[in-house]
Amino acid sequence: MKRTNTGSEEFQINTLTEKINRLVGHFSFNKKDFHSKRGFLKMVSQRKKKLEYLKRKDFNKYLSIVDDLKTRK
């Protein structure tokens, strides 16, 4: 994936997934960090919306991203 095109859906989904994965590890040690959990839920929602948009726009790209990131079964 090219780092130059930061506006593409693929790049944004990839970045959000990396942040989400880091926060999952954070929450395993900090169970009462409710302030960060709000931001976490917003990121999950943003990623979901971007994936739905990409699914409508270009289904083949959607399948390749889901396969690469293993976000869905």
N, C-alpha and C positions, 0 to 999 in steps of 0.2 A: 504494500500500500504506500502510495506517495505521501510524503509529509508536506509537500508544497500546496496541495489543494485541501486546506483545512476547512473549507466550507462544504465539502461534499458530505452526503449523508453517511457514507461508509466510514469516513474518518471520524465524524462526530459520534457515531454508534460505537466505534472501536474505543474512542477516548472515554466515553461514558461507561463502557463495560470495564475498562481498566480501573476507573475510579470506584465503581461499584464493588469490584472484587477486593480492592484494598479496604474498603469500609466493612465488608463482611468479616474480614480478619480482625479489624478493629473492634467490632461489636462482640466478637467471641471473648475478648478480654475485658471489655467495658460494657457490661450488660445494662447499666443504668444511664448510659449516655443518650438521653432522649433528645437533646438539642441536635446532635449530629444525625439522629435517626430521621428527623424531619427532612433535612437536606438529602439524605439517602433515598427517601421515598420519592422526593421530587425528581431525582436523577433517574430512578427506575421508571417513573411515569414518562419522563422525556424520552428515554430510550425506547419505551413501548410505542410512543407516538411516532417516533422516527422510523421504527421498524414497520409500523402499519402503513406509513406513507410510502416507504420504499417497496413494500409488498404490492401496493396499488400501482406504483409508477413503473417498476421494473422487477418482475417476479424472479427472474434468473439471478439478478444481483442479490435480492433478498435471500434466496436459497443458499448462495455461496457465502454470504455473511453469517447466516445462522449456522451453517456447517463449520465455518472457520472458528467462530466464537463459542460454539456449542452452548448457545443460550437457551435453545428450545429442543424438545425431544421429537 
